[in-house]
Amino acid sequence: MDEREKLRKFRELDDAFAEALRELEKPDSRLDIPTGPPVRSLEEREAEEAQQRQQAFEQRLKSLMSEYAQPRESVAALLRTMKTLGHIA
């Protein structure tokens, strides 16, 4: 693209931007400006990620229990012991 074409495109963009600003300044302006998806708070995202990690852990644990034929009670006892010894939080 040569310099003249770049300058023309810049002027078109500048004109379009100026027009949009003028429209926004009008008190009766009802522009439909897309805002994108709703913004979620950081707490909501962290809670969702924590829930996903919990679900992934539970699925993996169930898979291992099935693979090694371990009943729920023995796994629960093992986890309590590990927690008591400070190996898990």
N, CA, C and O atoms as CSV, one atom per row, in Angstrom:
chain,resi,resn,atom,element,x,y,z
A,1,MET,N,N,0.856,-1.178,0.000
A,1,MET,CA,C,0.000,0.000,0.000
A,1,MET,C,C,0.900,1.240,0.000
A,1,MET,O,O,1.822,1.349,0.809
A,2,ASP,N,N,0.625,2.159,-0.906
A,2,ASP,CA,C,1.451,3.361,-0.934
A,2,ASP,C,C,0.966,4.358,0.123
A,2,ASP,O,O,-0.069,4.154,0.756
A,3,GLU,N,N,1.714,5.410,0.297
A,3,GLU,CA,C,1.435,6.397,1.342
A,3,GLU,C,C,0.091,7.090,1.136
A,3,GLU,O,O,-0.612,7.369,2.107
A,4,ARG,N,N,-0.275,7.369,-0.111
A,4,ARG,CA,C,-1.565,8.031,-0.375
A,4,ARG,C,C,-2.734,7.146,0.062
A,4,ARG,O,O,-3.698,7.625,0.659
A,5,GLU,N,N,-2.636,5.864,-0.241
A,5,GLU,CA,C,-3.695,4.938,0.150
A,5,GLU,C,C,-3.795,4.839,1.668
A,5,GLU,O,O,-4.896,4.823,2.219
A,6,LYS,N,N,-2.653,4.774,2.345
A,6,LYS,CA,C,-2.657,4.740,3.802
A,6,LYS,C,C,-3.301,5.989,4.380
A,6,LYS,O,O,-4.099,5.910,5.313
A,7,LEU,N,N,-2.955,7.130,3.830
A,7,LEU,CA,C,-3.505,8.404,4.301
A,7,LEU,C,C,-5.008,8.457,4.058
A,7,LEU,O,O,-5.750,8.930,4.919
A,8,ARG,N,N,-5.474,7.981,2.899
A,8,ARG,CA,C,-6.905,7.966,2.603
A,8,ARG,C,C,-7.653,7.070,3.582
A,8,ARG,O,O,-8.708,7.453,4.088
A,9,LYS,N,N,-7.124,5.888,3.852
A,9,LYS,CA,C,-7.770,4.974,4.796
A,9,LYS,C,C,-7.799,5.569,6.201
A,9,LYS,O,O,-8.782,5.422,6.927
A,10,PHE,N,N,-6.718,6.239,6.574
A,10,PHE,CA,C,-6.679,6.875,7.887
A,10,PHE,C,C,-7.739,7.969,7.989
A,10,PHE,O,O,-8.415,8.085,9.011
A,11,ARG,N,N,-7.885,8.759,6.946
A,11,ARG,CA,C,-8.894,9.828,6.965
A,11,ARG,C,C,-10.302,9.247,7.042
A,11,ARG,O,O,-11.155,9.781,7.750
A,12,GLU,N,N,-10.548,8.158,6.318
A,12,GLU,CA,C,-11.865,7.514,6.384
A,12,GLU,C,C,-12.153,7.014,7.798
A,12,GLU,O,O,-13.258,7.182,8.315
A,13,LEU,N,N,-11.172,6.414,8.398
A,13,LEU,CA,C,-11.329,5.918,9.760
A,13,LEU,C,C,-11.541,7.071,10.737
A,13,LEU,O,O,-12.381,6.989,11.633
A,14,ASP,N,N,-10.781,8.133,10.558
A,14,ASP,CA,C,-10.911,9.310,11.419
A,14,ASP,C,C,-12.293,9.941,11.258
A,14,ASP,O,O,-12.904,10.347,12.246
A,15,ASP,N,N,-12.785,10.026,10.037
A,15,ASP,CA,C,-14.123,10.578,9.798
A,15,ASP,C,C,-15.206,9.714,10.434
A,15,ASP,O,O,-16.143,10.229,11.045
A,16,ALA,N,N,-15.074,8.418,10.289
A,16,ALA,CA,C,-16.057,7.507,10.872
A,16,ALA,C,C,-16.053,7.602,12.395
A,16,ALA,O,O,-17.111,7.571,13.023
A,17,PHE,N,N,-14.887,7.716,12.979
A,17,PHE,CA,C,-14.772,7.850,14.426
A,17,PHE,C,C,-15.386,9.164,14.890
A,17,PHE,O,O,-16.105,9.191,15.888
A,18,ALA,N,N,-15.112,10.249,14.181
A,18,ALA,CA,C,-15.676,11.554,14.539
A,18,ALA,C,C,-17.193,11.531,14.441
A,18,ALA,O,O,-17.876,12.102,15.291
A,19,GLU,N,N,-17.726,10.879,13.417
A,19,GLU,CA,C,-19.184,10.770,13.259
A,19,GLU,C,C,-19.791,9.978,14.409
A,19,GLU,O,O,-20.839,10.347,14.937
A,20,ALA,N,N,-19.137,8.901,14.791
A,20,ALA,CA,C,-19.640,8.092,15.909
A,20,ALA,C,C,-19.646,8.911,17.202
A,20,ALA,O,O,-20.590,8.816,17.986
A,21,LEU,N,N,-18.626,9.697,17.425
A,21,LEU,CA,C,-18.585,10.548,18.621
A,21,LEU,C,C,-19.699,11.593,18.600
A,21,LEU,O,O,-20.316,11.863,19.630
A,22,ARG,N,N,-19.957,12.178,17.436
A,22,ARG,CA,C,-21.044,13.160,17.338
A,22,ARG,C,C,-22.389,12.512,17.646
A,22,ARG,O,O,-23.232,13.115,18.310
A,23,GLU,N,N,-22.594,11.289,17.168
A,23,GLU,CA,C,-23.838,10.579,17.430
A,23,GLU,C,C,-24.003,10.296,18.925
A,23,GLU,O,O,-25.106,10.387,19.464
A,24,LEU,N,N,-22.906,9.955,19.578
A,24,LEU,CA,C,-22.976,9.675,21.016
A,24,LEU,C,C,-23.313,10.921,21.825
A,24,LEU,O,O,-23.939,10.829,22.881
A,25,GLU,N,N,-22.903,12.075,21.337
A,25,GLU,CA,C,-23.136,13.319,22.073
A,25,GLU,C,C,-24.567,13.816,21.950
A,25,GLU,O,O,-24.994,14.655,22.744
A,26,LYS,N,N,-25.312,13.321,20.982
A,26,LYS,CA,C,-26.699,13.744,20.822
A,26,LYS,C,C,-27.527,13.192,21.975
A,26,LYS,O,O,-27.423,12.007,22.292
A,27,PRO,N,N,-28.350,14.029,22.609
A,27,PRO,CA,C,-29.122,13.555,23.756
A,27,PRO,C,C,-30.167,12.506,23.385
A,27,PRO,O,O,-30.479,11.638,24.201
A,28,ASP,N,N,-30.710,12.568,22.181
A,28,ASP,CA,C,-31.737,11.595,21.786
A,28,ASP,C,C,-31.157,10.425,20.984
A,28,ASP,O,O,-31.894,9.684,20.332
A,29,SER,N,N,-29.858,10.270,21.039
A,29,SER,CA,C,-29.192,9.209,20.296
A,29,SER,C,C,-29.501,7.859,20.928
A,29,SER,O,O,-29.388,7.678,22.140
A,30,ARG,N,N,-29.892,6.921,20.078
A,30,ARG,CA,C,-30.183,5.570,20.550
A,30,ARG,C,C,-29.392,4.575,19.706
A,30,ARG,O,O,-29.964,3.734,19.013
A,31,LEU,N,N,-28.101,4.684,19.776
A,31,LEU,CA,C,-27.251,3.773,19.024
A,31,LEU,C,C,-27.235,2.410,19.696
A,31,LEU,O,O,-27.228,2.302,20.922
A,32,ASP,N,N,-27.229,1.398,18.889
A,32,ASP,CA,C,-27.126,0.037,19.392
A,32,ASP,C,C,-25.653,-0.360,19.342
A,32,ASP,O,O,-25.178,-0.927,18.358
A,33,ILE,N,N,-24.953,-0.053,20.411
A,33,ILE,CA,C,-23.514,-0.314,20.452
A,33,ILE,C,C,-23.299,-1.678,21.100
A,33,ILE,O,O,-23.678,-1.884,22.253
A,34,PRO,N,N,-22.692,-2.612,20.367
A,34,PRO,CA,C,-22.451,-3.930,20.959
A,34,PRO,C,C,-21.444,-3.827,22.087
A,34,PRO,O,O,-20.419,-3.156,21.959
A,35,THR,N,N,-21.732,-4.480,23.170
A,35,THR,CA,C,-20.840,-4.420,24.328
A,35,THR,C,C,-20.158,-5.747,24.593
A,35,THR,O,O,-19.320,-5.838,25.490
A,36,GLY,N,N,-20.492,-6.763,23.846
A,36,GLY,CA,C,-19.871,-8.062,24.043
A,36,GLY,C,C,-20.560,-8.832,25.147
A,36,GLY,O,O,-21.599,-8.411,25.656
A,37,PRO,N,N,-19.985,-9.948,25.512
A,37,PRO,CA,C,-20.605,-10.768,26.554
A,37,PRO,C,C,-20.522,-10.064,27.904
A,37,PRO,O,O,-19.668,-9.200,28.102
A,38,PRO,N,N,-21.400,-10.428,28.825
A,38,PRO,CA,C,-21.342,-9.805,30.140
A,38,PRO,C,C,-20.015,-10.103,30.815
A,38,PRO,O,O,-19.458,-11.191,30.674
A,39,VAL,N,N,-19.530,-9.137,31.537
A,39,VAL,CA,C,-18.251,-9.281,32.217
A,39,VAL,C,C,-18.497,-9.975,33.555
A,39,VAL,O,O,-19.355,-9.567,34.338
A,40,ARG,N,N,-17.732,-11.021,33.793
A,40,ARG,CA,C,-17.860,-11.724,35.067
A,40,ARG,C,C,-16.778,-11.229,36.012
A,40,ARG,O,O,-15.682,-10.862,35.590
A,41,SER,N,N,-17.101,-11.227,37.275
A,41,SER,CA,C,-16.120,-10.776,38.251
A,41,SER,C,C,-15.033,-11.830,38.409
A,41,SER,O,O,-15.219,-12.996,38.063
A,42,LEU,N,N,-13.913,-11.402,38.931
A,42,LEU,CA,C,-12.796,-12.305,39.158
A,42,LEU,C,C,-13.199,-13.399,40.143
A,42,LEU,O,O,-12.798,-14.552,39.988
A,43,GLU,N,N,-13.987,-13.041,41.151
A,43,GLU,CA,C,-14.442,-14.036,42.132
A,43,GLU,C,C,-15.284,-15.122,41.461
A,43,GLU,O,O,-15.134,-16.305,41.767
A,44,GLU,N,N,-16.164,-14.722,40.553
A,44,GLU,CA,C,-17.005,-15.695,39.859
A,44,GLU,C,C,-16.154,-16.645,39.023
A,44,GLU,O,O,-16.390,-17.854,39.012
A,45,ARG,N,N,-15.169,-16.096,38.326
A,45,ARG,CA,C,-14.304,-16.943,37.501
A,45,ARG,C,C,-13.491,-17.898,38.365
A,45,ARG,O,O,-13.345,-19.075,38.034
A,46,GLU,N,N,-12.957,-17.381,39.489
A,46,GLU,CA,C,-12.175,-18.244,40.367
A,46,GLU,C,C,-13.037,-19.341,40.969
A,46,GLU,O,O,-12.595,-20.483,41.092
A,47,ALA,N,N,-14.271,-18.999,41.348
A,47,ALA,CA,C,-15.190,-19.997,41.900
A,47,ALA,C,C,-15.509,-21.057,40.856
A,47,ALA,O,O,-15.555,-22.247,41.166
A,48,GLU,N,N,-15.726,-20.627,39.628
A,48,GLU,CA,C,-16.019,-21.570,38.547
A,48,GLU,C,C,-14.825,-22.481,38.285
A,48,GLU,O,O,-14.994,-23.684,38.091
A,49,GLU,N,N,-13.617,-21.915,38.277
A,49,GLU,CA,C,-12.411,-22.717,38.067
A,49,GLU,C,C,-12.204,-23.709,39.203
A,49,GLU,O,O,-11.815,-24.854,38.972
A,50,ALA,N,N,-12.466,-23.264,40.438
A,50,ALA,CA,C,-12.338,-24.164,41.586
A,50,ALA,C,C,-13.330,-25.316,41.482
A,50,ALA,O,O,-12.997,-26.461,41.790
A,51,GLN,N,N,-14.535,-25.012,41.052
A,51,GLN,CA,C,-15.549,-26.052,40.886
A,51,GLN,C,C,-15.127,-27.036,39.795
A,51,GLN,O,O,-15.321,-28.243,39.943
A,52,GLN,N,N,-14.556,-26.534,38.709
A,52,GLN,CA,C,-14.097,-27.410,37.633
A,52,GLN,C,C,-12.959,-28.312,38.108
A,52,GLN,O,O,-12.912,-29.495,37.769
A,53,ARG,N,N,-12.028,-27.736,38.907
A,53,ARG,CA,C,-10.933,-28.545,39.446
A,53,ARG,C,C,-11.475,-29.624,40.373
A,53,ARG,O,O,-11.017,-30.767,40.345
A,54,GLN,N,N,-12.456,-29.253,41.197
A,54,GLN,CA,C,-13.071,-30.217,42.122
A,54,GLN,C,C,-13.736,-31.358,41.342
A,54,GLN,O,O,-13.588,-32.528,41.695
A,55,GLN,N,N,-14.462,-31.009,40.289
A,55,GLN,CA,C,-15.126,-32.036,39.486
A,55,GLN,C,C,-14.113,-32.940,38.792
A,55,GLN,O,O,-14.307,-34.154,38.719
A,56,ALA,N,N,-13.029,-32.348,38.281
A,56,ALA,CA,C,-11.991,-33.137,37.625
A,56,ALA,C,C,-11.337,-34.080,38.623
A,56,ALA,O,O,-11.071,-35.239,38.304
A,57,PHE,N,N,-11.075,-33.585,39.839
A,57,PHE,CA,C,-10.494,-34.434,40.883
A,57,PHE,C,C,-11.421,-35.592,41.215
A,57,PHE,O,O,-10.981,-36.739,41.306
A,58,GLU,N,N,-12.696,-35.297,41.394
A,58,GLU,CA,C,-13.662,-36.339,41.741
A,58,GLU,C,C,-13.756,-37.397,40.639
A,58,GLU,O,O,-13.834,-38.591,40.928
A,59,GLN,N,N,-13.748,-36.961,39.386
A,59,GLN,CA,C,-13.813,-37.914,38.281
A,59,GLN,C,C,-12.573,-38.804,38.256
A,59,GLN,O,O,-12.666,-40.015,38.059
A,60,ARG,N,N,-11.414,-38.183,38.459
A,60,ARG,CA,C,-10.159,-38.953,38.456
A,60,ARG,C,C,-10.133,-39.926,39.625
A,60,ARG,O,O,-9.711,-41.072,39.470
A,61,LEU,N,N,-10.583,-39.476,40.799
A,61,LEU,CA,C,-10.616,-40.339,41.974
A,61,LEU,C,C,-11.543,-41.529,41.744
A,61,LEU,O,O,-11.185,-42.662,42.066
A,62,LYS,N,N,-12.725,-41.285,41.191
A,62,LYS,CA,C,-13.660,-42.375,40.903
A,62,LYS,C,C,-13.063,-43.360,39.906
A,62,LYS,O,O,-13.237,-44.572,40.029
A,63,SER,N,N,-12.360,-42.822,38.921
A,63,SER,CA,C,-11.731,-43.684,37.922
A,63,SER,C,C,-10.670,-44.571,38.567
A,63,SER,O,O,-10.600,-45.767,38.287
A,64,LEU,N,N,-9.844,-43.981,39.431
A,64,LEU,CA,C,-8.810,-44.757,40.117
A,64,LEU,C,C,-9.420,-45.794,41.059
A,64,LEU,O,O,-8.935,-46.921,41.150
A,65,MET,N,N,-10.490,-45.402,41.759
A,65,MET,CA,C,-11.161,-46.335,42.655
A,65,MET,C,C,-11.685,-47.532,41.867
A,65,MET,O,O,-11.579,-48.673,42.315
A,66,SER,N,N,-12.234,-47.272,40.721
A,66,SER,CA,C,-12.754,-48.343,39.874
A,66,SER,C,C,-11.619,-49.207,39.334
A,66,SER,O,O,-11.700,-50.435,39.344
A,67,GLU,N,N,-10.560,-48.549,38.864
A,67,GLU,CA,C,-9.432,-49.269,38.277
A,67,GLU,C,C,-8.764,-50.196,39.289
A,67,GLU,O,O,-8.357,-51.304,38.938
A,68,TYR,N,N,-8.649,-49.751,40.547
A,68,TYR,CA,C,-7.982,-50.547,41.575
A,68,TYR,C,C,-8.977,-51.260,42.500
A,68,TYR,O,O,-8.585,-51.811,43.529
A,69,ALA,N,N,-10.245,-51.248,42.137
A,69,ALA,CA,C,-11.303,-51.941,42.882
A,69,ALA,C,C,-11.279,-51.587,44.364
A,69,ALA,O,O,-11.306,-52.464,45.228
A,70,GLN,N,N,-11.228,-50.298,44.640
A,70,GLN,CA,C,-11.210,-49.815,46.026
A,70,GLN,C,C,-12.574,-49.254,46.388
A,70,GLN,O,O,-13.099,-48.402,45.671
A,71,PRO,N,N,-13.160,-49.718,47.488
A,71,PRO,CA,C,-14.463,-49.192,47.900
A,71,PRO,C,C,-14.328,-47.781,48.467
A,71,PRO,O,O,-13.253,-47.369,48.904
A,72,ARG,N,N,-15.414,-47.072,48.449
A,72,ARG,CA,C,-15.467,-45.690,48.919
A,72,ARG,C,C,-14.962,-45.566,50.360
A,72,ARG,O,O,-14.260,-44.613,50.695
A,73,GLU,N,N,-15.323,-46.535,51.210
A,73,GLU,CA,C,-14.960,-46.468,52.629
A,73,GLU,C,C,-13.448,-46.520,52.834
A,73,GLU,O,O,-12.912,-45.784,53.663
A,74,SER,N,N,-12.755,-47.381,52.088
A,74,SER,CA,C,-11.303,-47.487,52.270
A,74,SER,C,C,-10.588,-46.243,51.737
A,74,SER,O,O,-9.581,-45.818,52.303
A,75,VAL,N,N,-11.094,-45.669,50.670
A,75,VAL,CA,C,-10.503,-44.438,50.135
A,75,VAL,C,C,-10.741,-43.284,51.111
A,75,VAL,O,O,-9.850,-42.465,51.335
A,76,ALA,N,N,-11.937,-43.221,51.688
A,76,ALA,CA,C,-12.241,-42.180,52.674
A,76,ALA,C,C,-11.324,-42.315,53.882
A,76,ALA,O,O,-10.830,-41.312,54.395
A,77,ALA,N,N,-11.090,-43.539,54.342
A,77,ALA,CA,C,-10.190,-43.762,55.484
A,77,ALA,C,C,-8.773,-43.339,55.136
A,77,ALA,O,O,-8.091,-42.724,55.956
A,78,LEU,N,N,-8.325,-43.660,53.934
A,78,LEU,CA,C,-6.985,-43.270,53.493
A,78,LEU,C,C,-6.850,-41.747,53.474
A,78,LEU,O,O,-5.851,-41.207,53.949
A,79,LEU,N,N,-7.852,-41.054,52.927
A,79,LEU,CA,C,-7.804,-39.595,52.866
A,79,LEU,C,C,-7.810,-38.972,54.264
A,79,LEU,O,O,-7.104,-37.994,54.508
A,80,ARG,N,N,-8.608,-39.536,55.187
A,80,ARG,CA,C,-8.609,-39.028,56.566
A,80,ARG,C,C,-7.238,-39.207,57.205
A,80,ARG,O,O,-6.752,-38.307,57.891
A,81,THR,N,N,-6.614,-40.350,56.989
A,81,THR,CA,C,-5.289,-40.613,57.541
A,81,THR,C,C,-4.270,-39.637,56.976
A,81,THR,O,O,-3.458,-39.087,57.720
A,82,MET,N,N,-4.307,-39.420,55.672
A,82,MET,CA,C,-3.370,-38.490,55.042
A,82,MET,C,C,-3.564,-37.077,55.575
A,82,MET,O,O,-2.594,-36.350,55.788
A,83,LYS,N,N,-4.810,-36.693,55.789
A,83,LYS,CA,C,-5.091,-35.365,56.313
A,83,LYS,C,C,-4.585,-35.233,57.745
A,83,LYS,O,O,-4.008,-34.210,58.115
A,84,THR,N,N,-4.803,-36.267,58.544
A,84,THR,CA,C,-4.339,-36.269,59.932
A,84,THR,C,C,-2.817,-36.147,59.987
A,84,THR,O,O,-2.277,-35.450,60.847
A,85,LEU,N,N,-2.136,-36.820,59.076
A,85,LEU,CA,C,-0.664,-36.772,59.048
A,85,LEU,C,C,-0.127,-35.499,58.397
A,85,LEU,O,O,1.082,-35.269,58.387
A,86,GLY,N,N,-1.005,-34.686,57.864
A,86,GLY,CA,C,-0.572,-33.418,57.272
A,86,GLY,C,C,-0.093,-33.518,55.843
A,86,GLY,O,O,0.574,-32.611,55.344
A,87,HIS,N,N,-0.424,-34.603,55.182
A,87,HIS,CA,C,0.001,-34.761,53.791
A,87,HIS,C,C,-0.916,-34.043,52.806
A,87,HIS,O,O,-0.523,-33.784,51.669
A,88,ILE,N,N,-2.124,-33.725,53.231
A,88,ILE,CA,C,-3.052,-32.958,52.395
A,88,ILE,C,C,-3.702,-31.894,53.262
A,88,ILE,O,O,-3.806,-32.034,54.481
A,89,ALA,N,N,-4.129,-30.844,52.615
A,89,ALA,CA,C,-4.747,-29.731,53.361
A,89,ALA,C,C,-6.207,-29.962,53.581
A,89,ALA,O,O,-6.878,-29.128,54.190
